[in-house]
Amino acid sequence: MYPAMRKLFFTDCRCAGDPPKTYEELFAKLDTNKDGKVDVSELKAGLAAMGIQTGKGAVQKIISSADKNKDDALDFNEFAKYLKEHEKKLRLTFKSLDKNKDGQVDYMEIQQSFADLGLEITKEDAKKILQSIDSDGTMSLDWNEWREHFLLNPATSLQEIIRYWKHSTVLDIGDSLTIPDEFTEEEKTTGLWWKQLISGAVAGAVSRTGTAPLDRMKVFMQVHASKSNKISLAGGFKQMLKEGGVTSLWRGNGINVLKIAPETAIKFMAYEQYKKLLASEQGKIQTHERFMAGSLAGATAQTAIYPMEVMKTRLTLRKTGQYSGMFDCAKKILQKEGVKAFYKGYVPNILGIIPYAGIDLAVYESLKNFWLSKYAKDTANPGVLVLLGCGTISSTCGQLASYPLALIRTRMQAQASLEGSEQLPMGRMVQKILEKDGFFGLYRGILPNFMKVIPAVSISYVVYENMRSSLGIQK
């Protein structure tokens, strides 16, 4: 296990012998043809000669990030500026590892940092990782050892691992019951966290708009499909097009997009507070505590925005001319049914958070740890396809487990607006569905729901990466 763990946490980048003491000496050593510039081949050869092993693409990443005049080489000013900026990031990483703030990192702090990432390692593994960097044999790392080890590696280690593997808001498949993002100290202090949230929100908005017809079909089948009417995917779309035309396929999308911002903001703020309350030790949170904090944050956000969920269902199922817009919908619900109508289906919705978030997190962590143990050889970065695959599979499993509760919620939200529909409590509704349609009646609409997963994830990812670039977040 140790080799995989070491590769994950500390990218190989070790200087043999005494490293150069100044940027000038280091630049002169790398500039082999003495033209005042260091290009990719010189940097790669120079690092190899100094005993520094770099991961795939690492040298190009250094050149690209520091090359301000775009001449595919670094002059001394560009080189020095890169190293100064990189040192700042390394300092933040070192501070995040140094839990007791004594200026030294020991094996217990390394072990705890892994635990903070949701990865359990043994004391022996933590000691081996420490020994691989500890140049003076004291079994602790000071800032100089840390700096010399990682100065010419583009990764900032701990933050990079978290950024690669955190369960990101990029995967928006229309449901918002997942555990919120973890943000590193670097992201919080530099303000990157709000850029990440904005990127995720915009990605979610575009993704939901792109898959809105399938989402409306899901809701339509959840409420109207049964053994007696046998509504198919094609038949359902024909009915919707006949009743309201092409634009009717996007009914309910406006409020579905609108609720992203308040829900994301409330969930993020609540999650940070619940983590502080539930953490067994200050600044340290275990996986089960993270799950509890995430579930409570999801419940808090859902409670706050739940009236919008009810309106979304009503607007999605509305007939032509039934409501003129969101405010008209809210007004008519309030006049005819009262305030309590805005919380119909609340109980199954809250109950659905536990299986969704729990299974989503458990499957994601299992897939992550499997990849790390089997394939993390040269880099902790699993690549886009692995990340999207893990996120898609885990979210789909979470949806599958909580889908019956989501169907009950939707029917309870909609039943008052359906002519001749009986107002049933949750238990009686489940009983009636099982009697009439059997167990699979609880999974009506699952096909369009699964059909939208891959396009939703793909759209989210593309928009998210473009938003990150637009907001100046480095990949």
C-alpha positions, -999 to 999 in steps of 0.1 A, spaced: 0 0 0 28 24 8 41 31 -27 6 41 -39 1 63 -8 35 80 -13 27 87 -50 -7 100 -40 5 124 -13 40 135 -23 48 136 -60 84 124 -66 106 155 -67 138 149 -47 170 168 -52 202 148 -49 228 165 -28 227 202 -19 203 222 -39 213 256 -53 209 284 -26 196 311 -49 174 315 -79 203 329 -99 224 298 -93 196 275 -102 187 294 -134 224 293 -145 226 256 -139 194 250 -160 204 274 -188 228 250 -205 232 269 -238 236 303 -219 211 322 -241 194 337 -210 164 315 -214 153 280 -202 131 260 -225 112 227 -220 141 205 -231 167 224 -210 144 223 -179 137 186 -183 174 177 -188 185 200 -160 161 186 -135 170 150 -145 207 159 -140 200 172 -106 182 140 -96 147 156 -97 121 132 -110 90 149 -125 56 135 -134 42 134 -169 36 169 -182 51 186 -151 79 204 -170 55 218 -196 32 229 -169 60 249 -152 69 266 -185 33 273 -195 23 288 -162 53 311 -160 58 321 -196 42 355 -197 54 366 -232 45 332 -248 79 324 -263 79 289 -250 109 296 -227 115 314 -194 139 343 -189 153 349 -154 125 373 -144 98 348 -154 116 320 -137 121 339 -104 85 351 -103 73 315 -108 94 303 -80 83 331 -56 46 324 -63 52 287 -60 69 291 -27 38 310 -14 16 280 -23 41 256 -8 41 276 24 2 274 26 5 236 21 31 233 48 10 253 72 -21 231 65 0 200 73 15 215 104 -15 209 126 0 221 160 17 251 144 52 243 158 70 247 125 76 209 121 56 182 104 57 147 120 42 114 110 10 119 131 3 151 112 8 133 79 -16 106 91 -42 131 101 -39 149 68 -48 117 50 -77 112 74 -89 147 65 -90 136 29 -110 105 39 -81 81 35 -69 60 64 -32 50 64 -12 31 91 14 47 114 41 28 95 30 42 61 30 77 75 65 72 88 77 59 55 63 89 37 81 112 62 114 93 58 113 98 20 114 135 24 133 139 57 168 148 46 184 153 81 170 121 97 151 138 125 118 122 116 102 156 112 101 181 84 109 218 87 100 244 61 134 243 44 133 205 38 97 209 25 107 238 2 138 221 -12 118 189 -19 90 205 -38 103 238 -52 106 226 -88 74 206 -89 42 222 -102 20 204 -77 13 219 -43 6 185 -30 -21 184 -4 -43 210 -21 -38 193 -55 -49 159 -41 -80 175 -26 -88 194 -59 -84 162 -79 -105 140 -57 -131 161 -40 -166 153 -50 -171 184 -71 -202 205 -80 -192 200 -116 -215 169 -117 -250 184 -118 -275 157 -127 -305 177 -116 -306 167 -80 -290 186 -51 -287 160 -24 -250 153 -26 -224 162 2 -211 197 -5 -176 205 -17 -146 206 6 -125 237 2 -88 238 11 -73 265 32 -56 279 1 -89 282 -17 -105 299 12 -77 324 18 -73 333 -19 -111 336 -26 -111 307 -50 -140 291 -32 -166 315 -44 -153 312 -80 -156 275 -77 -192 278 -64 -201 303 -92 -186 280 -118 -206 250 -104 -238 270 -103 -235 282 -139 -226 247 -151 -257 234 -133 -279 260 -149 -267 252 -184 -269 215 -177 -304 216 -164 -316 237 -193 -300 213 -218 -317 183 -202 -350 200 -192 -372 180 -217 -360 147 -202 -365 161 -167 -401 172 -175 -407 137 -190 -395 121 -157 -419 142 -136 -448 136 -161 -443 98 -159 -438 99 -121 -472 115 -117 -493 102 -146 -478 68 -157 -494 36 -144 -501 0 -156 -535 11 -169 -524 40 -192 -490 27 -201 -474 60 -210 -442 54 -229 -413 78 -235 -423 85 -271 -460 87 -262 -453 111 -234 -434 135 -256 -462 134 -282 -487 144 -256 -466 173 -243 -459 185 -278 -495 183 -288 -507 201 -257 -482 230 -256 -457 228 -285 -419 226 -284 -415 253 -257 -437 233 -233 -408 208 -230 -390 235 -209 -418 242 -185 -405 244 -149 -369 250 -160 -368 286 -150 -375 280 -113 -353 248 -114 -324 270 -125 -333 299 -102 -332 277 -70 -295 267 -77 -280 299 -62 -299 300 -29 -296 263 -24 -258 262 -31 -252 292 -8 -273 279 21 -258 244 18 -222 257 18 -227 280 48 -246 253 68 -220 227 59 -192 248 73 -211 254 106 -222 217 110 -186 206 105 -175 228 133 -202 214 156 -197 178 147 -159 175 145 -146 154 173 -114 175 173 -111 211 162 -101 214 125 -103 176 119 -133 159 104 -137 122 98 -157 106 69 -187 97 90 -188 133 105 -185 147 70 -215 126 59 -235 138 89 -226 174 83 -234 171 46 -267 155 52 -277 181 78 -266 209 54 -286 193 26 -317 191 49 -312 227 59 -310 239 23 -339 218 12 -361 232 41 -352 268 31 -359 264 -6 -386 237 -5 -415 260 -16 -395 265 -49 -394 226 -53 -432 225 -50 -436 253 -75 -412 236 -98 -433 205 -99 -465 224 -104 -450 246 -132 -435 215 -149 -469 197 -149 -490 228 -158 -513 229 -187 -513 258 -212 -528 289 -196 -529 274 -161 -503 298 -147 -488 329 -162 -455 325 -144 -438 318 -111 -455 345 -91 -489 336 -104 -483 300 -95 -473 309 -60 -503 333 -56 -528 306 -67 -513 279 -45 -514 303 -15 -550 313 -22 -564 278 -29 -544 256 -5 -527 278 20 -491 280 33 -489 243 42 -492 234 5 -456 247 -1 -443 219 21 -463 189 6 -440 160 1 -414 175 25 -410 143 47 -401 119 18 -378 145 4 -359 149 36 -358 111 41 -344 107 6 -313 127 16 -299 99 37 -298 71 12 -289 94 -17 -260 112 1 -248 81 20 -247 58 -10 -233 85 -33 -204 92 -8 -197 55 -1 -196 45 -38 -175 75 -47 -150 68 -18 -148 31 -28 -142 39 -65 -116 65 -55 -97 42 -32 -98 14 -57 -83 36 -84 -56 49 -60 -46 14 -48 -45 0 -84 -34 28 -107 -19 57 -88 17 51 -99 31 84 -114 4 109 -104 -25 114 -80 -45 130 -109 -68 103 -122 -78 122 -154 -111 135 -166 -127 102 -176 -120 85 -143 -133 115 -123 -165 118 -144 -170 80 -144 -167 78 -106 -190 108 -100 -216 96 -125 -217 60 -111 -219 72 -75 -246 97 -82 -266 72 -102 -264 47 -74 -276 73 -50 -305 82 -73 -315 46 -77 -316 41 -39 -337 72 -32 -359 72 -63 -390 57 -47 -390 86 -21 -384 111 -49 -415 97 -68 -436 99 -36 -425 134 -30 -434 145 -66 -468 129 -64 -476 145 -31 -465 179 -44 -487 175 -75 -518 157 -62 -537 189 -52 -534 203 -87 -548 172 -104 -585 170 -110 -602 143 -90 -570 133 -73 -573 120 -37 -551 138 -11 -531 109 4 -505 109 31 -471 93 24 -478 58 39 -511 54 21 -497 66 -12 -469 40 -11 -495 13 -3 -518 24 -32 -489 24 -57 -478 -11 -46 -513 -24 -48 -520 -9 -82 -486 -11 -100 -464 -33 -79 -429 -26 -67 -418 -12 -101 -445 14 -98 -421 32 -74 -397 35 -103 -419 52 -129 -399 77 -149 -365 61 -141 -357 57 -178 -357 94 -188 -340 101 -154 -311 78 -164 -311 91 -200 -303 126 -188 -273 116 -166 -246 114 -192 -255 145 -212 -260 164 -179 -226 154 -166 -209 162 -200 -225 196 -203 -217 204 -167 -181 195 -171 -175 215 -203 -193 246 -189 -175 243 -155 -141 241 -170 -148 271 -193 -161 291 -163 -130 282 -143 -108 295 -171 -129 327 -175 -126 334 -137 -89 328 -138 -88 295 -119 -58 274 -130 -65 238 -140 
